[in-house]
Amino acid sequence: MRIKLWLDKAFVLASRLTGLAASTVASKRRELEWDLNAILKALATCDLTQALQARMRQARDQFLTFAAFPEMVDVTNNACERDLRPAVAQR
């Protein structure tokens, strides 16, 4: 549940990214990083949760890239998908 809430907070930040000052984005990013650290350090008894935590640990540096480089990185990969669509349709 904590992971879902964390993702919800990250998506809220992503949706409001263009309307926030750089200092606010940096502050919210730090808060999300602290929360993620706590989530990943939490002991889990469920095998699925442990597996999810392990995968999140491996990709943790990629989660908030959109907030670290707001004007250089798109929040989603939709632009890439749009670029690939003609090739996939032709195939």
N, C-alpha and C positions, 0 to 999 in steps of 0.2 A: 504494500500500500504506500509505503514511503517513497518508493521509486516512482509510482504513478503520480503522486503529488509533486515530486521533484520535476518530472517531465512536464506536468501541467504548468508549473512556474516557469520553466524554460520556454515553453511555447507562448506563454503570455508575454515574456520578454521579447521573444522573436516578433510577435505581432505588433508590439509597440516600439520596436527598435528605432524606426525613422523619426519618431516624434520625441525621443528622449535626448537629453544632453549627454555628451560623451562621459562626463563624470558620473552621471546617474547610471549609464550602461555599465561602466567599470565597477561601480559599487554593487549593482545587482549581480554582475558576473561573479565578483568575489563571494557574495553571499551564496550563490548557487554552488560555487566550488567548495565552500565550507560545508554546505549541506550534503553535497555529494561525498565528500570525505567521510562524513559521519555515517552515511548510508553504507559505504563500502567497507568501513571498519566494523560495522555492527555484526555481531555473531548471528548466524542463521542456522536453524536446525533443519530446514527443508532443503532437500537436494536441488530442487529447481531454483530456489532463491540463491543458493550457493553458486550454482552454475551461472545464473544471471549476473551475480556480483563479479564473478571471475571474468566474464565477457566484458562487463562494463569497466573493470579495471584495465583491461587491455586497450580499450578505446577511449579512455577518459580524456585524453588530450584532444580528442576530436569533437566532443559534445558541444562545447561552447565556442567553437571557432568563429561562428557567425557574430558573436558578441565581441571577440577580440579584434576582428577585422571587419567591422560592419559595412564599410563601403566597398570592400574587395571580395567578400564571400557572401553568396546568396544564402538565405536561411534554409531553403530547400534545394533539392537537386532538380527541380522542375525545368530549369533552363537546359540542363544536360539532356533530360528526357525529351524536351521539345526538339533539340538539335538532332537527336537520334531517330525521332519518329519517321522522317521521310525514308531513311535507309531501311528501317524495319518494315515499313509499309511496302517498299519496293521489293524486299526479299520475299 
